[in-house]
Amino acid sequence: MPAKGRYFLNESEEGPDQDDPSGLQAVLGTVFLTLAVFVVLYVLVYVECLVRWWLRASALLIWACLLTLGYVLVFDSWMKKACAWEQVPFFLFIVFVVYTLLPFSMHGAVVVGVISSTSHLLVLGALMGGFSTPSVPLGLQLLANAVIFLCGNLTGAFHKHQMQDASRDLFTYTVKCVQIRRKLSIEKRQQENLLLSVLPAHISMGMKLAIIERLKECRDRRYMPDNNFHSLYVKRHQNVSILYADIVGFTQLASDCSPKELVVVLNELFGKFDQIAKANECMRIKILGDCYYCVSGLPVSLPTHARNCVKMGLDMCEAIKQVREATGVDISMRVGIHSGNVLCGVIGLHKWQYDVWSHDVSLANRMEAAGVPGRVHITEATLNHLDKAYEVEDGHGQQRDPYLKEMNVRTYLVIDPRSQQPPRPSQHLPKPKGNAALKMRASVRMTRYLESWGAARPFAHLSHRESASSSETAVPTSRRPKAIPLRRHWTPDRSASPKGRSEDDSYDDEMLSAIEGLSSTRPCCSKSDDFYSVGSIFLEKGFEREYRLAPIPHARRYFACASLVFVCILLIHVLLTPRMATLGVSFGLVACVLGLVLGLCFADEFLSCCPAWGMLQAISERVETQPLLRVSLAVLTIGSLLTIAIVNLPLTPFPPLGPSPGNKTSPSAMNSWDRALCDLLQYYTCSCILAFLACSVFLRMSLEPKVVLWTVALVAYQVLFSLSPCCQWDCCVHSWGNLTETNGTRSSSPCGLWRDLRMMTLFYLVLFYATLLMLSRQIDYYCRLDCLWKKKFKKEHEEFETMENVNRLLLENVLPAHVAAHFIGDKLTEDWYHQSYDCVCVMFASVPDFKVFYTECDVNKEGLECLRLLNEIIADFDELLLKPKFSSVEKIKTIGSTYMAAAGLSDLERQHAHIGIMVEFSIALMSKLDGINRHSFNSFRLRVGINHGPVIAGVIGARKPQYDIWGNTVNVASRMESTGELGKIQVTEETSTVLQGLGYSCECRGLINVKGKGELRTYFVCTDTAKFQGPRSCKFEELQNRKDALNSA
């Protein structure tokens, strides 16, 4: 029986002897079984019912089904005499699918691809008798098959490697987006906690939005103030009660405390007061040294505000009484309460502190000053709101304070109901007795006792450990967890806190949901807010243009891989094609074109040592960055490969379409020649498929040019194959038609088989065309998705930076920058902040005339417009802090219309230089106030007091942490201001000596009486003559006065 090759399914054979029903049933059964398996697996994958390890098992099953189908077709053809090119395109398809469409790892894909290729070569070689009776034509054909499979494995591995890199890059950005989003949520929560720890919620939201808007405007460089006034965050509240409380005897105790002891004592005391305030529905307003004041009835009005404040005052007195009894330290609590109306909010630009203003607030302050230690001192207005809830007695406040007498305010002392009850057993620590009490300092006794209260530490809710444990990016490398802490691979730490475990679980859930959302995104059927429903094109035109113009890293690798495909096509033609001049010319031209393209792509690497070729190197570097150049070179390369794969088919010499007269060529000789030419036709099909694969290796190239090139090539290939003489050659019937010999007779079906061969050639070309088109669309979609995630990551990163800046501004508006670093650093063992300084210059600057200016009437909205002017004054003062010359000046707080600042809290190169800077700052404040007077038609004057010396700085208060400084230096500076004169800067004698050494002129005022200090000699700094006027002492002043008296006499 003559040789008869079968190409895939040859169902069109005729003749009873040629039909093999069992073989046809085996082929069809294998096909339908494979299709059924594919459908089931596709449905399972589509509905995401397969877990990860089942996916690889499914991939092996699919590969096994494809391999089985291929060998069923091979053995079915072998029953009718197989050919060396039998099912080569189908096995090439299997190899390429293994690398590009099945979820194998790179190592697994290489193993499976090599097994598929090698098994086909071995099986076909054995069936063709290549091992028993080797022949050169068969060996060349098998070698050409090996080249085809090698090219398929290499292009598939290139696909796999590039897609793994792209997937890894996409996953990395996904993880970063999740981490940034999580860190952003933590930052937002911290920012909310920080803002709420300083300001009430009803004011903080407006201020936060204002900060974010200001940051965005500054970033866009389009900030233009819309009015001449600063924002005012102040509201009026009626029917509230104001409580002022002062610790009597604390000044003596503080002088005996070390810095840490002082901070601990204050924090524990005020932390306890905060707990009492919370229990009694009171809002702490501010801490002024050892003075604590709060308000009940804010921000929501309470009918029991007076009873709340009285109850809180009694509880505070009881708490201090317990401290006194337990430690033996002579301290007590003096409390004053008044009920009325307040203006509450924040003024200024820096160091925000929630505060209250009104005549009623001033009266409450006077009530505390005129109070009795250990008692709660209330006004008649407060008594009227108590509804006889407490018994009171006459307070005689008018006898102790002239203001109360002037305003004719009647006062009362509240009788504590607990004083009428028998004493309960003490719940506190026992009082040390005997030698133990004598050996232990009062501050130590206080510290040990107060620490038993367990008050929360400042900024405990803003601990850096929370954000560090919650976000991987903030964890040091040595302690960093795995990059993908998936729950099924992660064992929780049993020693971790429940809060920490819940945060880790939420992080895992968020990561898993993001990854699953990314994995379940289907480019064909999923609806997205970013892409058109048809085609993976961005809805936003600007982003689409940005994507198409974006550089493609490592784009030159595409050209190198395409050149490798060209080499494989060349080897196939060299092995099988007859030697022709056109063959050498065509491949030579394409080789030159590809050589020039490769040289242009890699010129910057090959010619890096040749400066003379600088222009060529510059063009080479633009291959990855310039889309027009890149696409032009890609189209030239792909077009050359698609052309060279088929261009020699029409140029191949074929015999005429029938025996010419006189041609006596034997049928056997013609059959051998026909067979060789018809075998070559199938390898042209494989060359065209390899050219298709060469086009697919340009992964990041736009989809549209590839579709156009593939479509044009498919049509051209089909036309050329249809017009090939081998397809119209009648003598092919004698070689490849349906030939049978039965009893010396021949039956034939002319050209029936070739009609099937043309169909199967078209089938494989269309199969690869559709597969590569689908694969390229998927790759294009995921490349766009990668770009989209990068854009989202960039946007979220900008939001994160904005939130970081907001947090920084908020924290630095509460604390100095060097103190803020203490709380935002990685502090794992100690959260207290305390620092002692040997030389700090403290300044108090007040506007005494503002108290006269402040009135409450309907015209000025019950004092609101007066506070607007005070806000402008304080804000202008704050703006001076932004000047570089005043960078060492730190605003501490504002007390009514008094501005407190300090210099020397950070190191300075020149000793005592900060004292001169503080004087310059005071002069600048006076100049600012003069400018405000000119615009507001007022005549305010500043009264300044300055002193320098040792201070203690620290942060106290858990619910509303506050940075403050304490010490005798602060008290004396405050007295310098309160006893000073308008328009002048009063300093102590020690500070005057330093200023004179710095070149400032000081005028001696003389001895003045300072509360708690006796008589002190003070000086006025000459602000008009400023520096370099020479010192003037009090003795010089006395001599000058005597000389003037003698001259007048």
Secondary structure by P-SEA (a helix, b strand, c coil): ccbbbbccccccccccccccaaaaaaaaaaaaaaaaaaaaaaaaaaaccccaaaaaaaaaaaaaaaaaaaaaaaaaaaaaccccccaaaaaaaaaaaaaccccccaaaaaaaaaaaaaaaaaaaaaaacccccccaaaaaaaaaaaaaaaaaaaaaaaaaaaaaaaaaaaaaaaaaaaaaaaaaaaaaaaaaaaaaaccccccaaaaaaaaaaaaaaaaaccccccccccccbbbbbcbbbbbbbbbcaaaaaaaaccaaaaaaaaaaaaaaaaaaaaaaccccccccccbbbbcccccccccaaaaaaaaaaaaaaaaaaaaaaacccbbbbbbbbbbcccccccccccccccccccaaaaaaaaaaaaccccbbbbcaaaaaaccccccccccccccccaaaaaabbbbbbbbccccccccccccccccccccccccccaaaaaaaaaaaaccccccccccaaaaaaacccccccccccccccccccccccccccaaaaaaaaaaaaaaaaaaaaaaaccccccccccccccccccccaaaaaaaaacccccaaaaaaaaaaaaaaaaaaaaacccccaaaaaaaaaaaaaaaaaaaaaaccccccccccaaaaaaaaaaccccaaaaaaaaaaaaaaaaaaacccccccccccccccccccccaaaaaaaaaaaaaaaaaaaaaaaaaaaaaaccccccaaaaaaaaaaaaaaaaaaaaacccccccccccccccccccccbbbbbcaaaaaaaaaaaaaaaaaaaaaaaaaaaaaaaaaaaaaaaaaaaaaaaaaaaaaaaaaaaaaaaaccaaaaaaaacccccccbbbbbbcbbbbbbbbccccccccccccccccaaaaaaaaaaaaaaaaaaaacccccccccccccccccccccccccccccaaaaaaaaaaaaaaaaaaaaaaaaaccbbbbbbbbbbccbbbbbbbccbbbbbcccaaaaaaaaaaaaccccbbbbcaaaaaaaaaabbbbbbbcccccccccbbbbbbcccccccccccccaaaaaaaaaaaaaaac
